[in-house]
Amino acid sequence: GSVAATTTIAATSSGLTATLLGYLIDGHMSIHRTNNGILGGLVSITAGCAVVTPEISVVIGICGGLVYFGSSMLLVRLKIDDVVDASPVHMFCGAWGTLAAGIFAHPQNTAMAYGTGSCGLFYECDGNGGLQFAANLCLVLAVLAWSAFFGVVVFGILKALKCLRVDAETERIGLDTAEHGGGAYEIEAPVRKETLFFNKSTLEKAKLEANLGSNGAPAAELAPVAES
């Protein structure tokens, strides 16, 4: 019961955090931000779901939402292509969740789950809190080093064999069309960014612009508007 509670609470608080940040920074609510915020919360609580309290899972979830959103923006700023935000969700939130377990693990919950006298850095358990955090930190660093090393080896070999990137024509038409015979999204007409996230005012503005030409004359027909 406790594991289900901490997992659900962390996912919810992270999803709400990411949604709110998206609204404040991007200027609109995005289902993409919400979904990945929930996933980031689930990843953040995975390591500690059995050993933290429900109250602490709120903190872990909120921080998970911040970590997801911040790392996602960082990758964009660094011009690193991660279309589905896999790295922010799994790498950054995963690292945070592992460290969070070493910070917030409750002594009683840890004893019940693992039968040890360990606990998180915020608690006193004969000095084991510091040791637990150090062990979790070493784990994060070891996983990052292992992944980076073998990633460089594997992708370096693929690049040398010219198997890492498709040709320019395939890039132009898209892999969905080239590999699977059709597009993943049916977009009938291009629309500006602000018309993709409807509220009452933007919807009325889109309808008005669709009905009037550039010179103010009525358009021949209503242009289709894509909704997200």
Secondary structure by P-SEA (a helix, b strand, c coil): caaaaaaaaaaaaaaaaaaaaaaaccccccaaaaaaaaaaaaaaaccccccccaaaaaaaaaaaaaaaaaaaaaaaaaccccccccccccaaaaaaaaaaaaccccaaaaaaaccccccccccccccaaaaaaaaaaaaaaaaaaaaaaaaaaaaaaaaaaccccccaaaaaaccccccccccccccccccccccccccaaaaaaaaaaaaccccccccccccccccc
